[in-house]
Each structure stands twice: as structure tokens, then as C-alpha cells.
Amino acid sequence: MTGKEIQTAVIEKYGKQHQTFVAIEEMAELTKELTKNIRGNDNREGIIEEMADVYICLNQMQLIHGIGLNEIVEMMEKKFKRTEERLANG
């Protein structure tokens, strides 16, 4: 199975709402690992693992909400431009 097929099967098996809760939990776990790192823990592997989980969940959110990667990239470009303008204006 491809990654997309696996993600679709997970959503079909557990449901959209459940997978949305999972995404929220995974983002919280990443937050926890980043907080540990700020406090001085050497937890690079933990950060990588939680980032991978968040990327997987973000992909599921794309599938659930019918959002294409091009839409996300377009929004990122708008935000980069806005940030660039803010940096230029002090």
C-alpha cells in the first residue's frame, strides 16, 4: 500500500473525528518534546519522532478536509511574503 492508501484506510477505519483528536494529541506531544529541549534535554530523536507523527497527521487532515498540497504551498508563500515585509519594515 502507498502512504496515501494507508492514511485513507486509517481514516475510514477510525473516523475523521477520531483522527482529528489524534492529530491534536500528536501536536501536543511535539510541544512536550520541544519544551523538554528548551529545558536542556538532549532529545533530538524524540523531536524527530514527534515531528514525523505530526507530518502524518497533517497529511490525514489534508485528506479529511480535501486540501491539496498546492493550496498549502500557496498559503505558505503568502505568509513568507508577509513576514518578509514585516522584517523589512522593522
N, CA and C atoms as an extended XYZ file, in Angstrom:
270
Properties=species:S:1:pos:R:3:atomname:S:1:resname:S:1:resid:I:1 pbc="F F F"
N         0.844       -1.200        0.000 N   MET     1
C         0.000        0.000        0.000 CA  MET     1
C         0.880        1.251        0.000 C   MET     1
N         0.386        2.278       -0.637 N   THR     2
C         1.083        3.563       -0.619 CA  THR     2
C         0.752        4.283        0.686 C   THR     2
N         1.510        5.315        0.970 N   GLY     3
C         1.234        6.125        2.158 CA  GLY     3
C        -0.176        6.680        2.135 C   GLY     3
N        -0.599        7.171        0.975 N   LYS     4
C        -1.945        7.737        0.861 CA  LYS     4
C        -3.005        6.669        1.100 C   LYS     4
N        -2.782        5.476        0.575 N   GLU     5
C        -3.735        4.390        0.782 CA  GLU     5
C        -3.821        4.000        2.253 C   GLU     5
N        -2.684        3.967        2.919 N   ILE     6
C        -2.665        3.652        4.348 CA  ILE     6
C        -3.418        4.723        5.126 C   ILE     6
N        -3.140        5.988        4.814 N   GLN     7
C        -3.813        7.078        5.523 CA  GLN     7
C        -5.321        7.038        5.304 C   GLN     7
N        -5.732        6.774        4.081 N   THR     8
C        -7.162        6.686        3.768 CA  THR     8
C        -7.798        5.535        4.541 C   THR     8
N        -7.109        4.397        4.612 N   ALA     9
C        -7.630        3.250        5.345 CA  ALA     9
C        -7.768        3.558        6.834 C   ALA     9
N        -6.794        4.271        7.393 N   VAL    10
C        -6.847        4.656        8.808 CA  VAL    10
C        -8.058        5.551        9.064 C   VAL    10
N        -8.254        6.535        8.195 N   ILE    11
C        -9.391        7.460        8.348 CA  ILE    11
C       -10.704        6.695        8.241 C   ILE    11
N       -10.794        5.782        7.281 N   GLU    12
C       -12.024        5.004        7.110 CA  GLU    12
C       -12.284        4.100        8.320 C   GLU    12
N       -11.227        3.513        8.871 N   LYS    13
C       -11.387        2.592        9.998 CA  LYS    13
C       -11.762        3.312       11.289 C   LYS    13
N       -11.059        4.406       11.601 N   TYR    14
C       -11.242        5.067       12.893 CA  TYR    14
C       -12.149        6.286       12.839 C   TYR    14
N       -12.330        6.856       11.663 N   GLY    15
C       -13.204        8.006       11.502 CA  GLY    15
C       -12.462        9.334       11.521 C   GLY    15
N       -13.086       10.312       10.892 N   LYS    16
C       -12.493       11.644       10.763 CA  LYS    16
C       -12.324       12.325       12.116 C   LYS    16
N       -13.351       12.255       12.954 N   GLN    17
C       -13.271       12.927       14.252 CA  GLN    17
C       -12.164       12.328       15.119 C   GLN    17
N       -12.088       11.000       15.151 N   HIS    18
C       -11.057       10.347       15.953 CA  HIS    18
C        -9.661       10.747       15.481 C   HIS    18
N        -9.446       10.740       14.172 N   GLN    19
C        -8.134       11.091       13.647 CA  GLN    19
C        -7.808       12.569       13.867 C   GLN    19
N        -8.831       13.399       13.935 N   THR    20
C        -8.597       14.811       14.278 CA  THR    20
C        -8.117       14.926       15.719 C   THR    20
N        -8.728       14.159       16.620 N   PHE    21
C        -8.252       14.140       18.008 CA  PHE    21
C        -6.830       13.616       18.090 C   PHE    21
N        -6.521       12.594       17.301 N   VAL    22
C        -5.156       12.047       17.275 CA  VAL    22
C        -4.174       13.128       16.825 C   VAL    22
N        -4.547       13.906       15.815 N   ALA    23
C        -3.672       14.981       15.333 CA  ALA    23
C        -3.392       15.990       16.446 C   ALA    23
N        -4.434       16.346       17.176 N   ILE    24
C        -4.265       17.290       18.287 CA  ILE    24
C        -3.320       16.706       19.341 C   ILE    24
N        -3.504       15.433       19.658 N   GLU    25
C        -2.633       14.779       20.642 CA  GLU    25
C        -1.181       14.742       20.168 C   GLU    25
N        -0.985       14.435       18.886 N   GLU    26
C         0.379       14.362       18.368 CA  GLU    26
C         1.060       15.731       18.378 C   GLU    26
N         0.298       16.785       18.083 N   MET    27
C         0.885       18.131       18.150 CA  MET    27
C         1.264       18.478       19.583 C   MET    27
N         0.467       18.025       20.543 N   ALA    28
C         0.793       18.254       21.952 CA  ALA    28
C         2.058       17.489       22.343 C   ALA    28
N         2.213       16.279       21.821 N   GLU    29
C         3.419       15.502       22.116 CA  GLU    29
C         4.660       16.169       21.537 C   GLU    29
N         4.544       16.766       20.360 N   LEU    30
C         5.670       17.517       19.797 CA  LEU    30
C         5.972       18.724       20.675 C   LEU    30
N         4.938       19.402       21.117 N   THR    31
C         5.123       20.547       22.013 CA  THR    31
C         5.885       20.117       23.264 C   THR    31
N         5.524       18.976       23.812 N   LYS    32
C         6.188       18.461       25.014 CA  LYS    32
C         7.668       18.204       24.756 C   LYS    32
N         7.987       17.584       23.622 N   GLU    33
C         9.396       17.308       23.302 CA  GLU    33
C        10.186       18.599       23.096 C   GLU    33
N         9.578       19.580       22.448 N   LEU    34
C        10.258       20.866       22.248 CA  LEU    34
C        10.482       21.576       23.573 C   LEU    34
N         9.523       21.489       24.464 N   THR    35
C         9.658       22.093       25.790 CA  THR    35
C        10.782       21.423       26.577 C   THR    35
N        10.864       20.101       26.508 N   LYS    36
C        11.954       19.378       27.164 CA  LYS    36
C        13.296       19.858       26.638 C   LYS    36
N        13.375       20.063       25.321 N   ASN    37
C        14.613       20.505       24.706 CA  ASN    37
C        15.014       21.891       25.181 C   ASN    37
N        14.037       22.777       25.305 N   ILE    38
C        14.318       24.126       25.810 CA  ILE    38
C        14.887       24.058       27.223 C   ILE    38
N        14.420       23.087       27.997 N   ARG    39
C        14.901       22.927       29.378 CA  ARG    39
C        16.246       22.226       29.455 C   ARG    39
N        16.815       21.871       28.287 N   GLY    40
C        18.169       21.332       28.264 CA  GLY    40
C        18.290       19.852       27.998 C   GLY    40
N        17.190       19.158       27.753 N   ASN    41
C        17.280       17.730       27.454 CA  ASN    41
C        17.813       17.513       26.040 C   ASN    41
N        18.638       16.485       25.887 N   ASP    42
C        19.134       16.098       24.570 CA  ASP    42
C        18.163       15.053       24.019 C   ASP    42
N        17.104       15.519       23.381 N   ASN    43
C        16.025       14.632       22.938 CA  ASN    43
C        15.749       14.773       21.439 C   ASN    43
N        16.792       14.916       20.681 N   ARG    44
C        16.650       15.094       19.227 CA  ARG    44
C        15.814       13.984       18.605 C   ARG    44
N        16.068       12.740       19.004 N   GLU    45
C        15.314       11.614       18.447 CA  GLU    45
C        13.826       11.721       18.788 C   GLU    45
N        13.522       12.158       19.994 N   GLY    46
C        12.127       12.345       20.384 CA  GLY    46
C        11.455       13.420       19.547 C   GLY    46
N        12.185       14.492       19.275 N   ILE    47
C        11.650       15.573       18.432 CA  ILE    47
C        11.399       15.044       17.020 C   ILE    47
N        12.349       14.293       16.481 N   ILE    48
C        12.185       13.741       15.129 CA  ILE    48
C        10.965       12.824       15.081 C   ILE    48
N        10.828       11.955       16.063 N   GLU    49
C         9.698       11.023       16.091 CA  GLU    49
C         8.367       11.760       16.132 C   GLU    49
N         8.278       12.768       16.996 N   GLU    50
C         7.013       13.503       17.105 CA  GLU    50
C         6.747       14.360       15.872 C   GLU    50
N         7.813       14.895       15.262 N   MET    51
C         7.617       15.636       14.015 CA  MET    51
C         7.077       14.714       12.925 C   MET    51
N         7.591       13.492       12.858 N   ALA    52
C         7.095       12.525       11.870 CA  ALA    52
C         5.611       12.244       12.108 C   ALA    52
N         5.241       12.054       13.374 N   ASP    53
C         3.832       11.814       13.701 CA  ASP    53
C         2.961       12.990       13.283 C   ASP    53
N         3.449       14.200       13.525 N   VAL    54
C         2.672       15.396       13.160 CA  VAL    54
C         2.540       15.506       11.640 C   VAL    54
N         3.627       15.239       10.913 N   TYR    55
C         3.540       15.266        9.448 CA  TYR    55
C         2.502       14.262        8.945 C   TYR    55
N         2.488       13.067        9.526 N   ILE    56
C         1.497       12.056        9.143 CA  ILE    56
C         0.091       12.572        9.417 C   ILE    56
N        -0.105       13.151       10.588 N   CYS    57
C        -1.429       13.664       10.946 CA  CYS    57
C        -1.833       14.847       10.065 C   CYS    57
N        -0.891       15.694        9.721 N   LEU    58
C        -1.204       16.797        8.818 CA  LEU    58
C        -1.645       16.271        7.461 C   LEU    58
N        -1.006       15.198        7.014 N   ASN    59
C        -1.418       14.580        5.762 CA  ASN    59
C        -2.840       14.051        5.871 C   ASN    59
N        -3.172       13.457        7.015 N   GLN    60
C        -4.539       12.993        7.223 CA  GLN    60
C        -5.521       14.162        7.219 C   GLN    60
N        -5.138       15.283        7.794 N   MET    61
C        -6.026       16.453        7.806 CA  MET    61
C        -6.247       16.959        6.386 C   MET    61
N        -5.217       16.883        5.545 N   GLN    62
C        -5.391       17.247        4.134 CA  GLN    62
C        -6.439       16.361        3.483 C   GLN    62
N        -6.338       15.062        3.729 N   LEU    63
C        -7.291       14.121        3.139 CA  LEU    63
C        -8.699       14.341        3.678 C   LEU    63
N        -8.807       14.527        4.973 N   ILE    64
C       -10.119       14.710        5.604 CA  ILE    64
C       -10.805       15.967        5.084 C   ILE    64
N       -10.044       17.035        4.924 N   HIS    65
C       -10.619       18.332        4.556 CA  HIS    65
C       -10.503       18.649        3.069 C   HIS    65
N        -9.978       17.703        2.296 N   GLY    66
C        -9.872       17.908        0.856 CA  GLY    66
C        -8.974       19.070        0.478 C   GLY    66
N        -7.845       19.173        1.161 N   ILE    67
C        -6.912       20.274        0.928 CA  ILE    67
C        -5.714       19.746        0.143 C   ILE    67
N        -5.430       20.382       -0.980 N   GLY    68
C        -4.299       19.980       -1.807 CA  GLY    68
C        -3.006       20.606       -1.329 C   GLY    68
N        -1.908       19.926       -1.588 N   LEU    69
C        -0.598       20.448       -1.205 CA  LEU    69
C        -0.347       21.805       -1.840 C   LEU    69
N        -0.827       21.993       -3.068 N   ASN    70
C        -0.629       23.280       -3.746 CA  ASN    70
C        -1.306       24.414       -2.969 C   ASN    70
N        -2.444       24.143       -2.340 N   GLU    71
C        -3.121       25.170       -1.544 CA  GLU    71
C        -2.287       25.551       -0.319 C   GLU    71
N        -1.665       24.565        0.279 N   ILE    72
C        -0.832       24.823        1.458 CA  ILE    72
C         0.405       25.612        1.056 C   ILE    72
N         1.048       25.211       -0.039 N   VAL    73
C         2.245       25.914       -0.514 CA  VAL    73
C         1.903       27.354       -0.864 C   VAL    73
N         0.768       27.554       -1.504 N   GLU    74
C         0.336       28.912       -1.856 CA  GLU    74
C         0.153       29.768       -0.594 C   GLU    74
N        -0.473       29.197        0.429 N   MET    75
C        -0.669       29.943        1.676 CA  MET    75
C         0.667       30.212        2.363 C   MET    75
N         1.574       29.241        2.322 N   MET    76
C         2.899       29.445        2.907 CA  MET    76
C         3.624       30.591        2.209 C   MET    76
N         3.521       30.644        0.891 N   GLU    77
C         4.177       31.715        0.149 CA  GLU    77
C         3.625       33.079        0.542 C   GLU    77
N         2.303       33.172        0.741 N   LYS    78
C         1.693       34.425        1.204 CA  LYS    78
C         2.245       34.811        2.573 C   LYS    78
N         2.354       33.826        3.438 N   LYS    79
C         2.844       34.103        4.787 CA  LYS    79
C         4.323       34.477        4.786 C   LYS    79
N         5.115       33.822        3.924 N   PHE    80
C         6.524       34.195        3.797 CA  PHE    80
C         6.655       35.635        3.312 C   PHE    80
N         5.840       36.005        2.339 N   LYS    81
C         5.882       37.371        1.809 CA  LYS    81
C         5.518       38.372        2.901 C   LYS    81
N         4.477       38.070        3.672 N   ARG    82
C         4.057       38.951        4.756 CA  ARG    82
C         5.172       39.093        5.795 C   ARG    82
N         5.811       37.985        6.128 N   THR    83
C         6.902       38.020        7.098 CA  THR    83
C         8.086       38.806        6.551 C   THR    83
N         8.382       38.625        5.274 N   GLU    84
C         9.472       39.370        4.642 CA  GLU    84
C         9.206       40.879        4.723 C   GLU    84
N         7.958       41.274        4.470 N   GLU    85
C         7.593       42.679        4.561 CA  GLU    85
C         7.740       43.199        5.990 C   GLU    85
N         7.339       42.398        6.950 N   ARG    86
C         7.466       42.804        8.357 CA  ARG    86
C         8.934       42.961        8.744 C   ARG    86
N         9.768       42.034        8.260 N   LEU    87
C        11.208       42.125        8.552 CA  LEU    87
C        11.805       43.384        7.927 C   LEU    87
N        11.392       43.709        6.742 N   ALA    88
C        11.922       44.886        6.044 CA  ALA    88
C        11.478       46.182        6.714 C   ALA    88
N        10.293       46.157        7.334 N   ASN    89
C         9.756       47.355        7.965 CA  ASN    89
C        10.091       47.461        9.452 C   ASN    89
N        10.971       46.606        9.918 N   GLY    90
C        11.425       46.676       11.304 CA  GLY    90
C        10.459       46.057       12.248 C   GLY    90
